[in-house]
C-alpha cells in the first residue's frame, strides 16, 4: 500500500503535503516504497531520492529475513517479477515457512547460498539484476535530478549494458547529457 501511495502522490507535484510525505517515504524499510518515493520526488525537482534512483540501476542483494533451511524456487538467469518468490525458508520445526520475494522485477544473476542448506538471518540468498522497466524509469527521473556522482553508472548504460535494449541505451545517453548540462550550469552560476 505504501508503494502505491508513493506512486500516486507523485502524480500531483504541486502538493506540499505529498512532497513532505514522499521525503519521509524515501527512507522506508521496503525497497519498492523507497524507489517509488524517489521517482515521485524527481517530479518535485527534489534530489532527496537520488541515491535511491542510483540503487535502482544496481543489482539488488536479496537477504534472508530469518534463519532456516533454504529451498530455491528459481535458478540463475530466471526472470523474476516484483513480489515473485525466489526461495522459501523453513525453520527447524518446519512450521510456518517464509517466502523470500524479490522487491524488483529483473533476472536472478547469482544464487549465493546452497539449495537445501542452512542460512542465517541477514545472509545473502541471491543477487537480482534490475529489469529494463525499472532502469528506464530511474534514468528518466535522473534527467531531472541526477548528480555528477551518478554519471559513471549512467554512462555504463549509455555504452550498452548486457540485457538492456536500445531504448535504455538511448535514455541513458540523454540522461548523461542532462546531468552534464546541469553540472555545467551550476558551475557557471557559482
Secondary structure, DSSP 4 states (H G I P E B T S, - for coil): -HHHHHHHHTT-TT-HHHHHHHHHHTT-SSHHHHHHHHHHHHHTT-GGGHHHHHHHTS-EEEE-SS-EEEEESS-TT-EE-TT-EEEEEE-TT--S-EEEE-SS-EEEEEE-S-TT-EE-TT-EEEEEEEPHHHHHHHHHHHHHH--GGGHHHHHHHHTT-TT--HHHHHHHHHHHHHHHHHHHHHHHH-
